[in-house]
């Protein structure tokens, strides 16, 4: 394989060596089912509980508040559907935002089809919402507020603690999708005071197919998957022991290096932003200050669609994205940018660069060197223009 500059870490990250080495014994040597009572089963169960404690410690939770599952999508589904069932006696109104991940938006659409009412808050031009807007949307029958911690398309960090306070004042539960923020920035469930929080292993150099849902003690959600009653009845099915162990190892490692990694990634991010904004007709999307340390997102005048930028950079060995990996192949303007008020033609020419601790300064230089050439070449090709005048 040719040398690749990988800058699509918001979509997924490569497995770390530490996570891999932690997982390997549980594929062949220590392969027991955690529900079994014999020695191999007890060994597997013990490692799952050690991992549970480690994941809890990383976000300020107790061991009995962490429930393992397959990842962020399942976590979001269980949190939202379960919270609505748990609070059904209060009503059926849910508040979220127009910039949520598809795992949240589509779950809300499903609940709407079942009779729930959903209010989606419109974000400001940076992709954020404030407590005033949430307070205005709250109703006596509001049972749940679900708002992401950091946006996966533009990197904006939202004021979750303030929003959570408003939700609790109205008697609603609060869920946050923290898939992009854990452990890129400090996340402590006690400080945020959230009731439910979703995390996904493959976003921080852990394995795919592993995730966790934080459920504040006393918040009794019904199960989403029925069967043998694993995960204290919350999520039946034999636990993915290698995935759970690898996730805990990756999260512990990343949390321990968060300070140094964040500083380095923010510096690289800012260099990419500075260089990219020198390209005529480019603009930064997302909050210029309150954003994830390794994520920069842009739109470009004079280019027809994002896939053209992504493909030409890929031809040069640079992997980036147009935004959410869940909609990267879509020709529609990203819904996050549209919600932020970005005109459709510009939203269709978006680019997301997302770095991780495994990137290098050489990667950053390669991106800075290649991007202006790619944009210029696309603008020079009449077949790629969308026809608006250049500024």
C-alpha positions as CSV (number, residue, x, y, z in Angstrom):
1,X,0.0,0.0,0.0
2,X,1.2,3.5,-0.9
3,X,2.0,6.0,1.9
4,X,-1.2,7.5,3.1
5,X,-1.8,10.7,5.0
6,X,-4.9,9.8,7.1
7,X,-6.8,12.9,8.2
8,X,-10.4,11.4,8.6
9,X,-10.1,10.5,12.3
10,X,-13.6,11.9,13.1
11,X,-14.9,9.0,11.0
12,X,-12.7,6.3,12.5
13,X,-9.2,5.9,13.9
14,X,-6.5,3.2,13.5
15,X,-6.3,0.8,16.4
16,X,-3.5,1.6,18.7
17,X,-0.7,-0.8,19.4
18,X,-1.6,-0.8,23.1
19,X,-5.3,-1.6,22.4
20,X,-4.3,-4.4,20.0
21,X,-1.9,-6.1,22.4
22,X,-4.5,-5.9,25.2
23,X,-7.1,-7.6,23.0
24,X,-5.1,-10.4,21.5
25,X,-5.2,-12.9,24.4
26,X,-9.0,-12.8,24.4
27,X,-9.3,-14.2,20.9
28,X,-7.5,-17.5,21.6
29,X,-6.1,-18.0,25.0
30,X,-8.6,-16.3,27.3
31,X,-11.7,-16.9,25.2
32,X,-14.3,-17.7,28.0
33,X,-17.9,-16.5,28.0
34,X,-18.2,-14.0,30.9
35,X,-21.5,-15.6,31.9
36,X,-19.9,-19.0,32.4
37,X,-19.0,-20.0,36.0
38,X,-15.9,-22.0,35.2
39,X,-12.4,-20.6,35.3
40,X,-12.3,-19.2,31.8
41,X,-15.7,-17.6,32.3
42,X,-14.7,-16.0,35.6
43,X,-11.5,-14.7,34.0
44,X,-13.5,-13.1,31.1
45,X,-16.0,-11.6,33.6
46,X,-13.2,-10.2,35.7
47,X,-11.6,-8.5,32.7
48,X,-15.0,-7.0,31.6
49,X,-15.4,-5.5,35.1
50,X,-11.9,-4.1,35.1
51,X,-12.6,-2.5,31.8
52,X,-15.9,-1.2,33.1
53,X,-14.2,0.5,36.0
54,X,-11.6,2.0,33.6
55,X,-14.2,3.4,31.3
56,X,-16.1,4.8,34.2
57,X,-13.0,6.4,35.7
58,X,-12.2,8.1,32.3
59,X,-15.5,10.1,32.4
60,X,-16.0,10.4,36.1
61,X,-18.7,7.7,36.4
62,X,-19.1,4.8,38.9
63,X,-18.6,1.3,37.7
64,X,-22.3,0.5,38.0
65,X,-23.2,3.3,35.6
66,X,-21.4,2.0,32.6
67,X,-23.1,-0.5,30.1
68,X,-21.2,-1.9,27.2
69,X,-22.7,-2.2,23.7
70,X,-21.7,-2.1,20.0
71,X,-21.0,1.6,19.7
72,X,-22.3,5.1,19.5
73,X,-25.4,4.3,17.4
74,X,-26.7,1.7,19.7
75,X,-25.9,3.9,22.7
76,X,-27.9,6.8,21.2
77,X,-30.8,4.5,20.3
78,X,-31.0,3.0,23.8
79,X,-30.6,6.3,25.5
80,X,-33.3,8.1,23.5
81,X,-35.9,5.3,23.2
82,X,-35.3,4.1,26.8
83,X,-35.5,7.6,28.3
84,X,-38.8,8.2,26.6
85,X,-40.2,4.9,27.9
86,X,-38.8,5.6,31.4
87,X,-40.5,9.0,31.5
88,X,-43.7,8.1,29.5
89,X,-46.0,9.1,32.4
90,X,-44.8,12.7,32.1
91,X,-45.4,13.0,28.4
92,X,-43.9,12.4,25.0
93,X,-42.1,15.6,24.0
94,X,-38.4,15.6,23.1
95,X,-36.0,18.5,22.4
96,X,-32.9,18.1,20.2
97,X,-31.1,20.1,17.6
98,X,-30.9,20.2,13.8
99,X,-27.2,19.4,13.9
100,X,-27.3,16.0,15.6
101,X,-25.7,12.8,14.2
102,X,-28.0,10.6,12.1
103,X,-28.1,8.1,14.9
104,X,-30.0,10.7,16.9
105,X,-32.0,12.3,14.1
106,X,-33.3,9.0,12.7
107,X,-34.2,7.7,16.1
108,X,-36.2,10.8,16.8
109,X,-38.0,10.4,13.4
110,X,-38.9,6.8,14.4
111,X,-40.3,8.1,17.7
112,X,-42.3,10.7,15.9
113,X,-43.9,8.0,13.8
114,X,-45.0,6.4,17.1
115,X,-46.7,9.5,18.3
116,X,-43.9,11.5,20.1
117,X,-43.5,15.2,19.4
118,X,-40.0,16.4,18.6
119,X,-38.7,20.0,18.6
120,X,-35.4,20.6,16.9
121,X,-33.5,23.7,17.9
122,X,-31.9,25.7,15.1
123,X,-28.2,26.4,15.7
124,X,-26.4,29.7,15.3
125,X,-24.0,30.3,12.5
126,X,-21.3,28.3,14.3
127,X,-23.4,25.2,14.9
128,X,-24.2,25.8,18.6
129,X,-27.3,26.3,20.6
130,X,-27.7,28.1,23.9
131,X,-29.7,27.7,27.1
132,X,-32.1,30.5,26.2
133,X,-33.3,28.6,23.1
134,X,-33.7,25.4,25.0
135,X,-35.6,27.1,27.7
136,X,-38.1,28.5,25.2
137,X,-38.6,25.0,23.7
138,X,-39.2,23.2,27.0
139,X,-42.8,22.2,27.8
140,X,-44.5,20.6,30.8
141,X,-44.5,17.3,28.8
142,X,-40.9,17.4,27.8
143,X,-39.3,14.1,28.9
144,X,-35.9,14.2,27.2
145,X,-33.3,16.6,25.8
146,X,-30.7,15.1,23.6
147,X,-27.9,17.4,22.4
148,X,-24.4,16.4,21.2
149,X,-21.3,17.5,23.1
150,X,-19.2,18.2,20.0
151,X,-20.3,18.3,16.4
152,X,-18.9,15.6,14.1
153,X,-19.1,17.8,11.0
154,X,-17.7,21.2,12.0
155,X,-16.2,20.4,15.4
156,X,-18.1,23.0,17.5
157,X,-18.2,22.2,21.2
158,X,-21.6,22.9,22.8
159,X,-22.3,24.2,26.3
160,X,-23.7,20.9,27.7
161,X,-23.5,21.8,31.4
162,X,-25.7,24.9,30.9
163,X,-28.1,23.1,28.6
164,X,-28.4,20.2,31.0
165,X,-29.3,22.6,33.8
166,X,-32.2,23.9,31.8
167,X,-33.4,20.4,31.0
168,X,-33.4,19.4,34.6
169,X,-35.2,22.6,35.7
170,X,-38.0,21.4,33.4
171,X,-38.0,17.9,34.8
172,X,-36.5,16.3,31.7
173,X,-33.7,13.8,31.4
174,X,-30.6,14.9,29.4
175,X,-28.6,12.8,27.0
176,X,-25.5,13.8,25.1
177,X,-23.8,12.1,22.3
178,X,-20.1,12.5,23.3
179,X,-18.7,10.2,20.6
180,X,-16.5,13.0,19.2
181,X,-15.5,14.6,22.5
182,X,-14.4,11.5,24.5
183,X,-11.4,11.8,25.1
184,X,-10.4,14.6,22.8
185,X,-11.5,17.2,25.5
186,X,-12.2,16.8,29.2
187,X,-15.5,15.0,29.8
188,X,-16.8,14.5,33.4
189,X,-20.4,13.3,33.8
190,X,-20.5,14.7,37.4
191,X,-19.5,18.2,36.2
192,X,-21.8,18.1,33.2
193,X,-24.6,16.5,35.3
194,X,-25.9,14.6,32.3
195,X,-28.1,11.6,32.8
196,X,-27.0,9.6,29.7
197,X,-23.8,9.8,27.6
198,X,-22.8,7.9,24.6
199,X,-19.2,6.9,23.6
200,X,-17.7,4.9,20.8
201,X,-14.4,3.0,20.9
202,X,-13.3,3.4,17.3
203,X,-13.2,7.2,17.6
204,X,-10.2,7.0,20.0
205,X,-8.0,4.3,18.6
206,X,-10.0,1.4,20.0
207,X,-11.7,-1.4,18.0
208,X,-14.9,-1.0,16.0
209,X,-18.0,-2.7,17.3
210,X,-17.5,-1.6,20.9
211,X,-19.0,1.3,22.8
212,X,-20.6,2.2,26.1
213,X,-23.6,4.1,27.5
214,X,-23.3,6.0,30.8
215,X,-26.6,5.8,32.7
216,X,-26.7,7.9,35.8
217,X,-27.6,5.8,38.9
218,X,-31.3,5.9,39.5
219,X,-32.2,6.4,35.8
220,X,-33.8,3.0,35.0
221,X,-33.9,2.5,31.3
222,X,-35.7,-0.5,29.7
223,X,-33.6,-2.9,27.6
224,X,-33.3,-2.4,23.9
225,X,-32.1,-5.9,23.2
226,X,-33.7,-8.9,24.9
227,X,-32.2,-12.3,25.7
228,X,-30.0,-13.7,28.4
229,X,-29.9,-10.5,30.6
230,X,-26.3,-9.6,30.2
231,X,-25.1,-6.1,31.2
232,X,-27.5,-6.3,34.2
233,X,-30.4,-6.7,31.9
234,X,-29.7,-3.6,29.9
235,X,-28.2,-5.2,26.8
236,X,-28.5,-9.0,26.3
237,X,-26.0,-10.9,24.2
238,X,-22.6,-12.4,25.0
239,X,-20.2,-9.6,25.7
240,X,-17.6,-8.7,23.1
241,X,-14.7,-9.3,25.5
242,X,-11.8,-8.4,23.2
243,X,-13.6,-5.2,22.1
244,X,-14.4,-4.2,25.6
245,X,-10.9,-4.8,26.8
246,X,-9.4,-2.9,23.8
247,X,-11.8,0.0,24.2
248,X,-10.8,0.4,27.9
249,X,-7.1,0.2,27.0
250,X,-7.4,2.8,24.2
251,X,-9.5,5.1,26.4
252,X,-7.2,4.9,29.3
253,X,-4.2,5.5,27.1
254,X,-5.8,8.5,25.3
255,X,-7.1,10.1,28.5
256,X,-3.6,9.9,30.0
257,X,-2.1,11.7,27.0
258,X,-5.0,14.1,26.4
259,X,-3.2,17.3,27.5
260,X,-0.2,16.9,25.3
261,X,-2.2,15.5,22.4
262,X,-4.7,18.3,22.5
263,X,-2.0,21.0,22.6
264,X,-0.2,19.5,19.6
265,X,-3.4,18.8,17.6
266,X,-4.8,22.3,18.2
267,X,-1.5,23.8,16.9
268,X,-1.6,21.7,13.8
269,X,-5.3,22.4,13.3
270,X,-4.7,26.2,13.5
271,X,-1.9,25.9,10.9
272,X,-4.2,24.1,8.5
273,X,-6.9,26.7,9.1
274,X,-4.5,29.6,8.5
275,X,-3.1,28.1,5.3
276,X,-6.5,27.1,4.0
277,X,-8.1,30.5,4.6
278,X,-5.4,32.0,2.3
279,X,-7.2,30.2,-0.6
280,X,-9.4,32.6,-2.4
281,X,-13.1,31.9,-1.7
282,X,-12.6,29.6,1.3
283,X,-14.3,29.9,4.6
284,X,-14.0,28.2,8.0
285,X,-17.2,26.5,9.3
286,X,-17.9,25.9,13.0
287,X,-17.0,27.9,16.0
288,X,-13.5,29.6,15.5
289,X,-12.6,29.0,19.2
290,X,-14.9,26.5,20.8
291,X,-14.0,23.6,18.6
292,X,-12.3,20.2,18.9
293,X,-8.5,20.4,18.9
294,X,-8.0,18.2,15.8
295,X,-10.8,19.2,13.6
296,X,-11.0,21.9,10.9
297,X,-13.9,22.3,8.4
298,X,-14.2,24.5,5.4
299,X,-16.3,25.4,2.4
300,X,-15.0,26.6,-1.0
301,X,-16.6,28.8,-3.6
302,X,-16.4,27.7,-7.2
303,X,-16.4,23.9,-6.6
304,X,-19.4,21.9,-7.5
305,X,-19.3,19.2,-4.8
306,X,-17.3,17.9,-1.9
307,X,-16.6,14.5,-3.5
308,X,-14.4,16.1,-6.1
309,X,-12.1,17.6,-3.5
310,X,-12.1,14.3,-1.5
311,X,-11.3,12.2,-4.5
312,X,-8.5,14.4,-5.9
313,X,-6.9,14.5,-2.4
314,X,-7.2,10.8,-2.2
315,X,-5.4,10.4,-5.6
316,X,-2.6,12.3,-3.9
317,X,-2.6,9.9,-0.9
318,X,-4.5,12.2,1.5
319,X,-7.6,10.8,3.1
320,X,-10.1,13.5,4.3
321,X,-13.9,13.8,4.4
322,X,-16.8,16.0,3.3
323,X,-18.3,15.7,6.8
324,X,-20.2,12.9,8.5
325,X,-19.0,9.5,7.3
326,X,-22.6,8.4,7.4
327,X,-23.5,10.7,4.6
328,X,-20.1,11.1,2.8
329,X,-21.4,9.6,-0.5
330,X,-24.5,11.7,-0.6
331,X,-24.8,14.5,-3.1
332,X,-27.1,16.5,-0.8
333,X,-25.7,19.5,1.1
334,X,-24.7,18.3,4.6
335,X,-27.7,18.9,6.9
336,X,-25.4,20.4,9.6
337,X,-24.2,23.1,7.3
338,X,-27.6,23.8,5.9
339,X,-29.0,24.2,9.5
340,X,-26.2,26.7,10.2
341,X,-27.4,28.8,7.3
342,X,-24.6,28.0,4.8
343,X,-26.0,28.4,1.3
344,X,-26.6,25.1,-0.5
345,X,-24.0,25.6,-3.2
346,X,-21.3,26.2,-0.6
347,X,-22.5,23.4,1.7
348,X,-22.0,21.0,-1.2
349,X,-18.4,22.0,-1.4
350,X,-17.4,21.2,2.2
351,X,-14.3,19.6,3.5
352,X,-13.4,18.2,7.0
353,X,-9.8,17.6,8.1
354,X,-9.6,15.6,11.4
355,X,-6.3,14.7,13.0
356,X,-5.4,12.3,15.7
357,X,-2.4,11.6,17.9
358,X,-1.0,9.3,15.3
359,X,-0.6,12.1,12.7
360,X,2.7,13.8,12.2
361,X,3.9,17.3,11.3
362,X,4.8,15.9,7.8
363,X,1.1,14.9,7.4
364,X,0.1,18.5,8.2
365,X,2.6,19.9,5.7
366,X,1.3,17.5,3.0
367,X,-2.3,18.7,3.5
368,X,-1.2,22.4,3.4
369,X,0.7,21.9,0.2
370,X,-1.9,19.8,-1.6
371,X,-5.1,21.5,-0.8
372,X,-4.6,24.9,-2.7
373,X,-3.5,23.0,-5.8
374,X,-6.5,20.7,-5.7
375,X,-9.0,23.6,-5.3
376,X,-7.2,25.6,-8.1
377,X,-7.4,22.6,-10.4
378,X,-11.1,22.0,-9.7
379,X,-11.9,25.7,-10.3
380,X,-9.9,25.5,-13.6
381,X,-12.0,22.6,-14.8
382,X,-15.3,24.0,-16.1
383,X,-17.0,20.7,-15.4
384,X,-16.5,21.1,-11.7
385,X,-17.8,24.7,-11.3
386,X,-21.2,25.4,-9.9
387,X,-21.5,28.8,-11.6
388,X,-21.4,31.3,-8.8
389,X,-19.1,34.3,-9.1
390,X,-15.9,34.1,-7.2
391,X,-15.3,36.7,-4.4
